Amino acid sequence: MSNPSELGEFLRVRRAALQPEDVGLLNYGIRRVPGLRREELAMLAGVSNTYYTRLEQGLSNNASEAVMDAIARALNLNTDERAHLFNLARPGTTKRRTLTKPDKVRPGTLRLIQSMATTPAVVLGRRSEVLAWNRIGHRLVAGHLDFASPETPSTRPNMTKLLFLDHHTRELYTRWQEEAARAVSSLRLVAGRATEDPELASLVGELTLNSQEFAALWARHPVENCMSGLKYMHHPEVGDIELNFEVLTPPDESGHRILMYAADPGTPAAEAMQLLASCDGVLDETQRIPAR
């Protein structure tokens, strides 16, 4: 996932999504391809067509901040998309993170989520791998997996892989398409920050090969920093529930995220969380399936 090629792909996808009328241009002539022409985008950004073409073709990786800012405005990018564009346009600013030992959750973070008996919490690594979860968090999102699976790198579940490749997880979300789009948007943002991560590239490759839905979403190049919102679930034990979610990011360079769920007080979802918290086990050992 080299920066110039990723930058070119992002520019092409975003340009194709814009119509002339979206940016105040007259629509004239027959368009053989959707969206703005390269020369139209270059004109809006105030750069030469030749220079902009080189950017899309991955032949230039030294665009100035002023040029990228002008292109971001021409493409009507939002805050998350603009940040992603700048990440892709700055090769060398993202340090390659070489790990001498497997990633693991900080002890303080583990103690924090374990102390929240009625609040589901999951600690995610940079690539959406599960580093830890508390009892109710495990029961909520992946009760069919072994609770101890995050403790060993080789058995750690990956939330994005589960969403696309595990039918239990797919059935959990009543608005699966919405959840899938959110997951791909978040992963795209991570990919823009860590273009030299071979494990991330491997994850994207595996998902692209094994899920046509992931491949289609990935090709659209969506970008969003999903920090809060709602999740709509149909849990096998407590039925339909609507939960708020918040993502907390520790102030270090680990890239870890703490995903927490909460129900509005007095709602059926709040009662469901109390029920999940009061249960001792998750599933019988005979009902468990290996983590993917």
Phi, psi and omega in degrees: 000072182285148184303310183302317181290320177295320178298313180299318180296316180298316179297317181296316181295317181290323178295319181293338181277349182262138172257153181308318181294339178293334184241018175080022179255153175282139179266109182229151178077170179271126181263119181282339178231154182288155173086192180287151171282158179301318183294331177290316178295319179299319179296316180297325181275349179076031177236164180287151178298323179298316181294315180296321178300319178298323177297313181294330181274001179073024183260000180221130181230026181231034180296139180286163179297323180296319179294314181294326177295319179294320178294321178299318178294319180296327181273359181058041182287144174277183186299313181294318180294322178296316179298321178295318179301315181292324176299317180290331185275358184241070178298134179099344178277339176265115182286140175289127184262104180261123182260127178276344177213159183302145178294147177210158182288145177291141180305321180296321178295319179298316179297323181298309184289331179290337180281348183262086187291329184250007179244109178299134181216139179226131177262123183250144172277187184297331184254022180072016175283144182278117178269333179189159171208156174273175187301313183287330176295317177298315182296326182288310191261339185201051181295345179277355178257162179292132180302326184275000185301327179291346185288339181242125182307324184288341181246006182295129174290154173241124187297325180288318177297318178300318183299320184265333190243354183246120186290332177297314181291322179300319180287343181290328186259117180287337174246067187298319181300319178296317180293321180295316179297321179295318181295317181292322178298319179291319181293325177298321179297318178296318181297326178291333180273338185226070184285350180252027182262105182294328179290324176293318177299321178295319179298313180298319179297316180297316180293322179296320181287327188258354180220111177296328180292319176296315182302318180293317179293318181298323181293337179282348177056051177286148180221125176201136175269094187275098185257342181197165180156203181239146174236133181251119187233154167238096184279138184297341182255327186240003174082206184287129178220148177240118185237142169281149173229148176225141177247121178255137181245118178300148182279052176226190182256021183287332185079007179288153175225142176253112181264119183237146181242146178210142178259148175294138182301142176079007181261163174302328179295324178295320176295322179296321178295321177297321180294316179297320182292332184277347182279141182281309185258180177251291174218158173300149181303329180290344182263353183284151173237154182296151174288148178261000000 
